[in-house]
Amino acid sequence: MKSIITLVKQETLLFISALLAVFSFLVQPNIRKTIASVDLKTLLSLLLLMVIVAGFRQAGFFQWLTNTILKKVSNLKNLVLVLVGFSFFISMLVTNDVALIMLVPLAISILKKLELKRLIFTIVLMTIAANMGSSLTIIGNSQNLYLFQYGHFKWFSITHLMFPYVFLTGLLLVIFIYLLLPNQMIRQEPIQVKMDIKSLLFLLVLFSFTFLFIIDVLPVWSPIIIIIFLLMFDRKLFYQVDYALLLTFFFLFLFLFLFLFLFIGNINQIPLITNSIHRVLSGHEVIVTVILSQLISNVPSAIALTNYTRQISDLVIGTNLGGLGTLIASMASLISYKYIVKEKEMNRKSYLLMFSLYNVVVLLVLLTFHYLTSN
C-alpha cells in the first residue's frame, strides 16, 4: 500500500490524466473512435526525441556543451541568460516540446554541477521562453500550424502578428534575470570529455529525420525506420525514456478529445448555446481563448473556437498567449515539470508556485499590452 501511495505522489499527473481518460471512456464508450483520437504523431515524436537526447548525452555532447558554456560565462546571470536564450530561439525552429526536451536536462546538469540554488527559477523562465519563442513561427507549435492552414494566412503573417508579444516576452525575461538573480561569480574547472563523433553524427542524422517527420516532410511511417535504426544503434537508450510522461500525454489526449467531441459535436446541435458562444466570443476572442486554454490547453482551444469566429488572427494571439498560465495551458510545460519531479531534492510545490507566479505576471503584461495597442 505504501509503495502505491509513493507511486501516486511521484506520478500525480499520470494518475490524474488516467482518471480523466477513464471518465472519457465512460462518456464515449466507442473505444476505437476514442483511441483513434490520440495524437500518435506527437507521442512518437516525443519518444524519438527522448531516445535521441539520451544518445546525445551518452555520446558526451551535453558534457562538451556544458564545458563550452562555462568557458564563455563568468557569472550566474549570464549563465541563466544563455540557457533561457537557447530555449527562446531554438523553440522557434524545432518546436517548444523539442527545445525543452533537449535543454532542460542540460540546464539541470549544469546548475547541479555548480551547486547553484536557482534551478527552479531557471527552468520556469526556460519554459516561458520556449512557449512564447515558439509562437513566432508556424512550425514552433501545433496551434500556429493549424490556424495558419485554417485561416489561409500568407507566409510570415503569423510571425508579423506575434513579433511584438514575443519581443516583449524576451525583454521581460531579461529583466527578471538581471533584477532577480544575484551577481554570483562562477568558477568551475571544465572536465575533460571525449565525444564519440561517429555516434553523434549518426544521432544528428536521425534527429534531422525526426524533425522532418514533425513538420510533415517525411511520411507517417518514417518513425518506424528511425526506431529500427535506434534499436540497432543502442537499444538500451530506450530504457532511459520517461514512459510515464508519454502515458500522461496519451491519457490527456483521450480526455481532450472527449471535450472536443462534446463541445463541437453535441453543442453545435443546440442553437441557443451556439448563439450564446458567438455573442460571448464576438469582440473578445483573445481573452476567451486565453481563459479556455488554461482549462483544456491551447491547441484544443484553437480547434474548438474556429467554429465560432472569423477573427482567426485573434485566435492566433489568444492561443499563443494562452500557453502561459496553468501547467496544462501548454502541454510542453508538462515536460519541464516532469524533469523537475525527477530531481529528488526539488520541491514540486515550490516549482508550481513559481511557475504560476511568473506565468501569470508575463501573461498579464502581454494582455495589457494587447488591449492598449489594439484600441
N, C-alpha and C positions, 0 to 999 in steps of 0.2 A: 504493500500500500504506500509506504514511504517513497519507494522508487517511482511510483506512478505520479505522486504529488510533485516530486522533484522534476520529473519529466515535463509535467504540465507547466511548472514555473519556468523551466528553461525554454520551452516551446509554446508560450502562451498564444502567440499569433497563430501558430499552426492549429491549435485546438479550437480557437475561436472561429477560424476560417472553415475548419472541418464541420463545426456545428452549423454554420451558415449554409454550407454545402448540403448537409443532411436536410435542413429546412427547405432548400430549393428542390430537393428530390420529392419531398412530401407535397409541395405545391405543384410541381411539374413532374408527374410520375413517368413521363416519356423519357426513359433513360438514354436511349440512342440520341434523341434530339438534344438532351441536356449535355451529354458528353461531347457531342459534335460542336457545341458552342465554345468549347475551351480553345483558347488561342495557343494552339500547339506550336506555332511559329515562334512565339515569344519564349515558351518553355524550352524548346530545342535550342534557341539562340542562347539562353541563359546557361543551359547545360554545357554547350560547346565552349562558351566563353570562360566558364569556371574551370573546365579541364585545361584549356589553353593557358589561362593565367597561372594555374598550378604548375604547368610545364615551364612557363617563363621563370617562375620562382626557383624551380629545380635546376634550371639551366644557369642560374646565377645572375639573371638580368636585373632583378629587383635589388640585389645587393650592389651591383655595379651602379645602378641608378641612384641608390642611396648615397654611395660614396661620391658620385658626381655632384649631387645636390649639396652635400655637406661641404664640399670643396668650394662651392660658389657662394654659400651664405654664411654669415658670421653671427647672426642673432636670431632670436625666436620669431620676431615679427616678419623678417624676410623669408624665413623657412615656411611659415604658415601662408604667407602671401604666394609663394611659389606653388605650394600644394593646392591652394584654393584656385589659383590662376590656371594650373593644369586642368583641374576639374571643370572650370568655367569654359575654357577654349576647346578642350578635347571633346566635350559633350556636344559641341556644335557639329562635329564631324562624324562621331561614332555613336550617337545617342547617349542620353543620360544614364541608362542602365549599364552600358558598356563602360563608360567613364568611371562610374562608381565601383564596378566590379574590379577594374584594373587599379584604381588609385587609392581606394580606401584601405586595402591591405598594405599598400606601400606606406601610406601615412601612419598607420598603426605601427608598422615595423620601425620606421624612423623615430617616432616620438617615444616609443617604448625603449628603443636602444639608447636614446639620450636621457631617459628617465625624466621626461618633461611631463608636467601635470595639466597640459591644455589639450589633451586628446579629444575630449568630448566637444569642446569649443571648435576645434579644427574640423572634425567630421561633420558637425552641424553646418558650418559655413561651406564645406565642400559639397554637401548635399544641396543646399540652396543654390550654389554656383552651378551645379550640374543641371538642376531642374530649370533654372532660368536661362543659362547659357544655351541649352539645347533648344529653347523656344525660338531662337533666332533663325533656324533653318528648317526646311521641311523634312529633312532626314534626322533631325535632332530628337524628335519624339513622334509618337504614333498619331496623336490628335492633329498635329500640324499636317502630316501627310494625308490623313483622312479629309480634313477640311480643305486642304489645297485641291484635292481631286473633286470633292463635293461642290465647292464654290467656284471651280474653274478659274482659279487665280492665275495671274501671269507669274512667270519666274521672278523670284526675289520680291514679290509683293508682300509676302509674309515677313521676310527679312526687313523690309522697309517699315512695315507696320509695327514690328516688335522691337526695333532697334532702340527707341527711347527708353523702353522699360528695361531692356537688357543692360543698356549703358548705365542707367540709374542704379540697377541692382549691383553691378560691378563697383560703382562708386561707393555704395553703402557698405559692401563687403570690405573694401579697402579702409574705409573709416572705422569699421568695427575692429579690424586688425590693429591699426595704428593707435587707436584710442584705448582699447581694452586689454591689449597684451603688454606685459612688462618688457622693458628693453634689455632682455636677458641675452647675454653673450653665449655662443655655442663653441665649445672646444671639444672636438672629437677626432681622434686619430682614425683615418679610414682603414678598414680591414682589407687586406689583400684578398682578392677574389678572382678566380679563373672562370671565365664564361665558357660554356660549351657552345661555340659558334655554330657548329653544324646543326645541333638540336634547335638552337634559337632561330636560325634561318628557316628550318623546316616548320617550326611553330608559327613563324611570321607568315609563311605561305598559307597555312591553314587558317590563321586569323584573317587574312585577306579574303579567303573564300567564304568564311563565316560572315564577314562584313558585307560581301556581295550578296549573300543569301538574305541578310537582314533588310537590305534596300531593294530586294526583289529583282536583282540582276540574274541570280542563279535560280534554277528551278526548285520546286518544293522537295524533290528527292535528294538534293545535294547534301543535306546534313548526314544522310546515311553513309555516303562516301567519306565525309570528313570524320565521322565516328569510327569507321573501319580503319582509316589511317592513324587515328589517335590510339586505337587499341593495339595496332601493330607497333606504334612508337613506344608506348608505355601504358599498359592497362591499369597500372597502379595509380595513375593520375585520377582515374575515376573514383577511387576511394576517398579523394580529398574534396569531392563535391558536397555542397550543403544541400542534401536532398530534402531536408525539412523546408528550406526556402522554396524549392521548386514545388513541393506539395502545397505550401501556403498559397503560392500563386495559382496553382491548379484549382484549389477549393474556392479561392476568391473569384476566379473566372466563372465558376459554376454559379455562385451567388449573384454576381453582377449580371450574368445572362438572365437570371430569374427576374431581376429588376427591369431589364430592358424588355423582356417578354411581356411582363405585366404592364409596364409603362406605355410601350409603343403598341403592343398588340391589343390589349384589352381596353385601355383608357381611350384609345382612338375611336372606339365604338360608342363612346358616351359624349355626345355633343356638348353637354353642359360643362363637363370637365375640360374638354379640349378648348372650348371658348374661354374658360377661366384661365387656362395656361397661356393662351395667346395674349390675354389682357395683362396678366402679371408680367409676362416676358417682354411685351412691347415697350421699347424705350429703356428697358432695364436689363438688357441681355447680359451685360458684363457682370453685374453684381449677382444676378440669379445664377449664372453659370459658376461663379466663384463659390457661392454657397452650396450648390448641388455637388460640386467637385469635392467639397470637404466630406461629403457623406458617401459618395459612390466612386470617387476618383475622377480625374479629368477626362480620360478617354471615353468611358461610358457616357459622361455628361455631354460630350461633343456629339456622340451618336444619337442620344435621346433628344436633344434640343433642336437639331437641324430640321425636325419635322414641324417646328412651331415658329420659326422666324426666317426672314430672308436676310437678316443682318449677320452674315457669316463672318464678316470682319470682327464684329463684336464678340462672336463666339471664339474666334482665334485668341483675342485678348483675354477673354474670360477664362478659357480653359488653361491657357498658359499661366496666368496669374493664379488660377485655382489650384495649380500644382503645389503652391505654397500653402501652409496651414497645418492640417492634420497629417498624421503619419500615412494615411491611406489616400490623401489628396493626389499624390503621385506615387504610383506603385514602385517607382525607382527608390523612393525613400525607405522602403522596407529592406532594401539591400544593405544600406548603411546601418540600419538598426540591427539587422542580424549579425553583422560583423562586430558591432559593439557588444551585443549579448554574449558572443563567444568569449570575450575577454572577461575572465572571472573577477578581476579587480575593478571592473567598470560597473557603476551603479545605473541600472536601466531607468530608474525613476529620475535620476539627475539628467540623463540624456533626454528623456521625453520632455522634461520640464524646459530644458534649454532649447531643445528642438522647437517646441511650441512657441516659446517666447520670441526667438529670433525670426521664425517663420511669420508669426503674426505681425511683428514690427515691420518687416520688409513688405508684407502684403498690404498693410495699412498705408504705408508710404506710397506704394505703387498705385493703389486705388485712389488715394488723394491726388496724386499726380494726374491720373487718368481723368478724373472729374474736373480738375482745374484746367486742363488743356483741351477738353472736349467741348466746353461751353463757349 
